[in-house]
Amino acid sequence: MFKKRAVKRETKKFDNFTKEEQWLQQLLQDGWILTNYDSDDTEENCDYVFEPIKHEEQKEGTYKIDYRSFSNEDDFEEYISLFEETKWTVIKKKLNEPRRIFYTEIQNKNSDIFSDSESYIEREKERMSNSLQNIIIGTSMFIILFILYLNYRITSFGGVSFITLFSTIPSMISYYKHRKAYKSLVAQQN
């Protein structure tokens, strides 16, 4: 008979990259290594899949998260190869997902995927930009649907318009949280 491998699944939502990294580190210390995750965006719950570590040295590894969008495959491949050359492994290689979790077994507590504070600032700007884009799309849909409701008096347009408006609230919250982090990083740099 085949022996079934133990797998641990967790669903969580983080609005802070550092807190997510710390949570992943704690699970690593508890003997669970991240093998996959499923979430297009940090505003939604993320499904994480963990497996037991294979050797104790893995506990000394480090997780880091980046948030960056790519418009073409060549830039994405160059980005991934840059990290792989420095012994960082990307957990999931998908061009269309801006959030990426990296892991390294290099046993240095100061290991980081960013070499300067400017990279942290760019990560927060990218996240703010994505949230702002969601806000603009949601607000535009609200306006269009509400105008249709006013013109045609079809209640479904009115109801859907307000649902659309309320669905932008998580993006607004995310935008302001990442804006706060961005301002804090800029202040530290100055």
C-alpha positions as CSV (number, residue, x, y, z in Angstrom):
1,M,0.0,0.0,0.0
2,F,1.0,3.6,-0.6
3,K,1.7,5.7,2.5
4,K,-0.3,8.9,2.5
5,R,1.7,12.0,3.1
6,A,0.5,14.3,5.8
7,V,-0.7,17.7,4.4
8,K,-1.8,20.7,6.4
9,R,-4.2,23.2,4.8
10,E,-4.8,26.7,6.3
11,T,-7.0,29.6,5.1
12,K,-6.0,33.0,6.3
13,K,-6.2,36.6,5.3
14,F,-3.3,39.1,5.8
15,D,-3.2,42.8,5.1
16,N,0.4,43.1,6.1
17,F,3.3,41.3,4.4
18,T,5.4,41.2,7.5
19,K,2.7,39.5,9.6
20,E,2.3,36.9,6.9
21,E,6.0,36.3,6.7
22,Q,6.1,35.9,10.5
23,W,3.2,33.4,10.5
24,L,4.9,31.4,7.8
25,Q,8.1,31.4,9.8
26,Q,6.3,30.1,12.9
27,L,4.7,27.2,10.9
28,L,8.2,26.4,9.6
29,Q,9.5,26.3,13.2
30,D,6.6,24.0,14.0
31,G,7.8,21.6,11.2
32,W,5.6,22.6,8.3
33,I,7.0,23.9,5.0
34,L,4.8,25.8,2.5
35,T,4.4,23.9,-0.8
36,N,1.6,25.9,-2.5
37,Y,-0.8,28.7,-1.9
38,D,-3.8,30.0,-3.8
39,S,-4.8,33.6,-3.9
40,D,-4.7,36.2,-6.7
41,D,-4.8,39.1,-4.3
42,T,-4.0,39.8,-0.7
43,E,-7.4,41.3,-0.2
44,E,-8.9,37.8,-0.3
45,N,-8.4,34.8,1.9
46,C,-5.5,32.7,0.9
47,D,-5.4,28.9,1.0
48,Y,-2.0,27.6,2.1
49,V,-0.8,24.1,1.7
50,F,2.0,22.8,4.0
51,E,3.9,19.5,4.2
52,P,6.1,18.2,7.0
53,I,9.7,19.3,6.7
54,K,12.1,16.6,5.4
55,H,15.1,17.6,7.4
56,E,15.7,19.8,10.4
57,E,17.9,22.3,8.5
58,Q,14.8,23.5,6.7
59,K,13.6,25.1,10.0
60,E,16.4,27.6,9.6
61,G,15.1,28.8,6.3
62,T,13.4,32.1,5.6
63,Y,10.2,33.2,3.9
64,K,9.9,36.6,2.2
65,I,7.0,38.1,0.1
66,D,7.1,40.4,-2.9
67,Y,4.3,42.0,-4.8
68,R,5.0,42.9,-8.4
69,S,3.0,42.7,-11.6
70,F,4.5,41.8,-15.0
71,S,3.2,42.6,-18.4
72,N,5.3,40.1,-20.3
73,E,6.9,36.7,-19.8
74,D,10.5,37.8,-20.5
75,D,10.5,40.3,-17.6
76,F,8.9,37.7,-15.3
77,E,11.4,35.0,-16.2
78,E,14.3,37.5,-15.6
79,Y,12.8,38.4,-12.2
80,I,12.5,34.7,-11.2
81,S,16.0,33.8,-12.4
82,L,17.5,36.7,-10.4
83,F,16.1,35.2,-7.2
84,E,17.0,31.6,-8.1
85,E,20.6,32.7,-8.7
86,T,20.7,34.0,-5.2
87,K,19.3,30.7,-3.8
88,W,15.7,31.9,-3.3
89,T,12.9,29.6,-4.4
90,V,9.6,31.0,-5.6
91,I,6.8,28.8,-4.2
92,K,4.5,29.4,-7.1
93,K,5.5,30.6,-10.6
94,K,2.6,32.3,-12.2
95,L,2.9,35.4,-14.4
96,N,-0.6,36.7,-13.7
97,E,-0.4,36.6,-9.9
98,P,1.4,39.7,-8.4
99,R,2.0,38.2,-4.9
100,R,5.0,35.8,-4.7
101,I,6.3,34.0,-1.7
102,F,10.0,33.1,-1.7
103,Y,11.8,30.6,0.5
104,T,15.5,30.0,1.1
105,E,17.4,27.4,3.1
106,I,20.3,29.8,3.6
107,Q,20.7,29.9,7.3
108,N,21.1,33.6,7.9
109,K,18.4,35.3,9.9
110,N,19.2,38.6,8.1
111,S,18.3,37.0,4.7
112,D,16.2,39.3,2.6
113,I,15.0,39.5,-0.9
114,F,15.4,43.2,-0.9
115,S,18.8,44.9,-0.8
116,D,17.5,48.4,0.0
117,S,14.5,50.2,1.5
118,E,13.6,51.5,-1.9
119,S,12.5,48.0,-2.8
120,Y,10.1,47.8,0.2
121,I,8.7,51.2,-0.9
122,E,8.2,49.9,-4.4
123,R,6.3,46.9,-3.1
124,E,4.0,49.0,-1.1
125,K,3.4,51.4,-4.1
126,E,2.6,48.4,-6.3
127,R,0.1,47.1,-3.7
128,M,-1.5,50.6,-3.3
129,S,-1.7,50.9,-7.1
130,N,-3.5,47.6,-7.4
131,S,-6.0,48.5,-4.6
132,L,-6.6,51.9,-6.2
133,Q,-7.3,50.3,-9.5
134,N,-9.9,48.0,-7.8
135,I,-11.5,51.1,-6.2
136,I,-11.7,53.0,-9.4
137,I,-13.3,50.0,-11.3
138,G,-15.8,49.4,-8.5
139,T,-16.8,53.1,-8.1
140,S,-17.1,53.4,-11.9
141,M,-19.4,50.4,-12.0
142,F,-21.5,51.8,-9.1
143,I,-21.9,55.1,-11.0
144,I,-22.9,53.4,-14.3
145,L,-25.4,51.1,-12.6
146,F,-26.9,53.8,-10.4
147,I,-27.4,56.0,-13.5
148,L,-29.1,53.1,-15.2
149,Y,-31.3,52.7,-12.2
150,L,-32.2,56.4,-12.2
151,N,-33.0,56.3,-15.9
152,Y,-34.9,53.0,-16.1
153,R,-36.1,52.5,-12.5
154,I,-35.1,48.8,-12.6
155,T,-34.5,47.9,-9.0
156,S,-31.9,45.3,-9.8
157,F,-29.6,48.1,-11.2
158,G,-30.0,50.0,-7.9
159,G,-29.3,46.9,-5.8
160,V,-26.3,45.7,-7.8
161,S,-24.9,49.3,-7.8
162,F,-24.8,49.4,-4.0
163,I,-23.4,45.8,-3.8
164,T,-20.7,46.9,-6.2
165,L,-20.0,50.0,-4.1
166,F,-19.8,48.0,-0.9
167,S,-17.5,45.4,-2.6
168,T,-14.8,48.1,-2.9
169,I,-14.6,48.6,0.8
170,P,-11.8,45.9,1.3
171,S,-9.8,47.6,-1.5
172,M,-10.2,50.9,0.3
173,I,-9.1,49.5,3.6
174,S,-6.1,47.7,1.9
175,Y,-5.2,51.0,0.1
176,Y,-5.0,53.0,3.3
177,K,-3.1,50.3,5.3
178,H,-0.5,50.0,2.5
179,R,-0.4,53.8,2.2
180,K,0.4,54.0,5.9
181,A,3.2,51.4,5.5
182,Y,4.4,53.3,2.5
183,K,4.5,56.6,4.4
184,S,6.3,55.0,7.3
185,L,9.0,53.5,4.9
186,V,9.5,56.9,3.2
187,A,9.8,58.6,6.6
188,Q,12.4,56.0,7.7
189,Q,14.4,56.6,4.5
190,N,14.5,60.4,5.1
